[in-house]
Amino acid sequence: MHDTPRDIERLSREREFFLGLLRLQQADAPQDLLPEALRLLVDVVEAQQGYIECKDEDSDSDSHWHAAEGYDEEELEGVRRFFSRGIIAEALAAGRTIHTASALQDPRFSEFESVRAQRIQAVLCAPIGHDSIRGVVYLGGARDARPFDPHAEWIIDMFARCLTPVCERIVAEARVQQSKDLSELLPFKGLIARSLAMKDVLSKLALAAPLDINILFVGRSGTGKSLLARAVHANSQRAARAFAEVNCAALPEHLIENELFGSGPGGHSTAPRTGHEGRVGAAEGGTLFLDDIGELAPAAQAKLLQLLQSRTYFRLGESKPRQADVRILAATNSDLDEAVRDGKFREDLLYRLRVLEVRVPALLERPEDVLPLARHFLRQACVRHKFNGIELSPASVTAIQLAEWPGNVRQLAHTIEAGAVSAVVSESKFIEPEHLFGTDRSSDSDEQEHRSLQNQLHLVRARIVAAALEESDWNISEAARRLDVARSHLYKLIEAHNIRMRR
């Protein structure tokens, strides 16, 4: 029996397909070859459209790689919705290839709006990867309006298996590169950052650190302004000298000048005979960090201005000025421009401090950093308290990612440490949500029930996310913009809350 021209053409396409897979597996940057591999797959199984995506489930950043063939933007958005429900979700959950001759007539999928709107017919969908690396290859619309044949299903199965080690390599290299990118910007122990918001901050500080200019950090309490100030010092020309810190809000007005500038012998009633050096003197040649600068008393503001202008200062009780060689870094969680308008803060001092202003984002603005920070704080707590083998449970990972953290990084650190202690006390190897958030007893006239704080957060967050999705007609990009989160984070919220489109 002789091969027909059609058979020869099919064998030629399969040969090109297998050669393409070989190139993909051997490539130094396989992610660059995903579009070509998908094109060959679409061609060999005679599909009209195709989509590949693989993503790093352990990453809180938007770590995913994809390629599309034959889709416009609207159609592609419809396919991506299947990650949380529908065809792709079923393939991922079952861990096997899903084949339907007509999604429009298949009772499993026919009720989905995107299926009806786009009149989706034949579909082949195979899962890629395992554990923390998850992906999918999706083919739609066999040519000539016919179902995909068993040979096409065999081809996509093999393609998905071949793509698993490729995706593992892409993800592994991306993890190394992502970590290296930010750690190289401003190297400092304990500085954890993966988000684009923090990358912008670290990029600015990396440029400013060696310039010996004054920097004003602006941001909510607990966002890590003090840690960033220390990182700037460690990457400056003054790194070998002292770093001194003063919290301007922690000292009463009558003590702040003594703490900052020091006092001579007998400079005031409680001054020691040898005098008091003060933090300016202690930071000589190094860096002085003034936290909560907005709380600085007016008299101390005037003396600080003199220090910035002339590099001289007076100790209490002394008439001879002292020279100072210090770099000033300051931080505030208040609106200093408003304080200037209200007459509570000197405008000329603000100008001197604000050579560079760096806004430090709240934790809510950097969701990609929450889980890496939590794991970092857990490691610290285990070392500090000599705990062995304490881990975050899957439920607590979800709870941590969904919590609001109004106290920002500081609250997260304290909560994780307390959760580790609570888990050890309860003889658990895993930190559960109740170890982190405790339980909350709520009641009304009709019933009394016990709910964990996380359950309440879960319900509130689900309502907010669902409302944003409904208002944007399930346009993921628009809903993510309204919620001010990354698209990848929104997909996780949809999955975590099991949110479904109303039909």
URNOR-V487202 format. One line per field, one symbol per residue. phi: phi as a letter, one per 40 degrees, with the letter a starting at -180 (. if undefined). psi: psi as a letter, one per 20 degrees, with the letter a starting at -180 (. if undefined). burial: I if it has 24 or more other C-alpha atoms within 12 Angstrom, else O. Layout:
BEGIN
phi: ???
psi: ???
burial: ???
END
This chain:
BEGIN
phi: .cccdcccccccccccccccccccccccbccccddcccdccdcccfccaaababaccccccccabaabbgbcccccccccccccagccdcccccgacbbbcaccbcccbcccdcccccfcbcbbabcbgafcbbaabbbbgccgfbcccdcccccccccccccdcccdcdccccccccccdccccacacgcbabccccccccccccccdccgccbbcbiccgchccccccccdcbbccdcbcbbbbccccbcdcbcccccbgacdgcacbccccgbcgcccccdgbbbbbcfcccccdcccccccccccbgbabcdgbbbcbcbbbcbbbaabbccccccccgcaccccccccccbbbcccccccbdccccdcdccccccccccbfcbgcbccdccdcccccccfccgcccdccccccccccccccfbcbccdcccbgbbcbaaccababbcdcccccccccccccccccccfgcccccccccfbcdcccdccccccfcbccb
psi: pqprhggggghgghghghhghghghiqhmhhiigggggghggghjlrhqqpppqqohiqjrmnqprqqojqrgghhhgghhihiqbggggggghkrpppphohhioihihipghgghilpdpppppqparcioqaqpppqmqqjkrqqrhhhhgghggggghighghggggghhggggghghhhgmpppioopiqhghhgghgghhhhgiikqqpopprrpjikhgghghhgghjrijhiaqoqppohiipqhiihgghgiaqrpjhrhjprhirpgrhghhjpicpppoqlhijpqgghgghhggghgikqrpqpjqipqqqpnqpppqqqjrohghhghijippghggghhlgppopoqrhhilhhigghgghghggghhggjlqpkprprhhhgggghiqhmhjbhgggggggghhgghgghjlqiporhhhgiaqpoqqahhrpqpqqhhhghgggggggggghgghjkkogggghghilrqghhghhggghjlpqpp.
burial: OOOOOOOOOOOOOIOOIIOIIOOIIOOOOIIOIIIIIIIIIIIIIIIIIIIIIIIIIIIIIIIIIIIIIOIOOOIIOIIIIIIIIIIIIIIIOOOIIIIIIIIIOOOOIIOIIIIOOOIIIIIIIIIIIIOOIIIIIIIIIIOOOOIIOOOIIOIIIOIIIIIIIIIIIIIOOIIOOIIOIIIOIIIIOOIIIIIIIIIOIIOIIIOIIOOIIIIIIIIIIIIIIIIIIIIIIIIIOIIOOIIIIIIIOOOOOOIIIIIIIIIIOOIOOOOOOOIIIIIIIIIIIIIIIIIIIIIIIIOIIOIIIOIIOOOIIIIIOOOOOIOIIIIIIIIIIIIIOOOOOOOOIIOOIIOIIIOIIIIIIIIIIIIIIIIIIIIIIIIOIIOOOOIOOIIIIOOIIIIIIIIIIOOIIIIIIIIIIIIIIIIIOOOOOIIIIIIIIOOOOOOOOOOOOOOOIIIIIIOOIIOIIIOIIOOOOIIIIOIIOOIOIIIIIIIIIIOIIOIIIOO
END
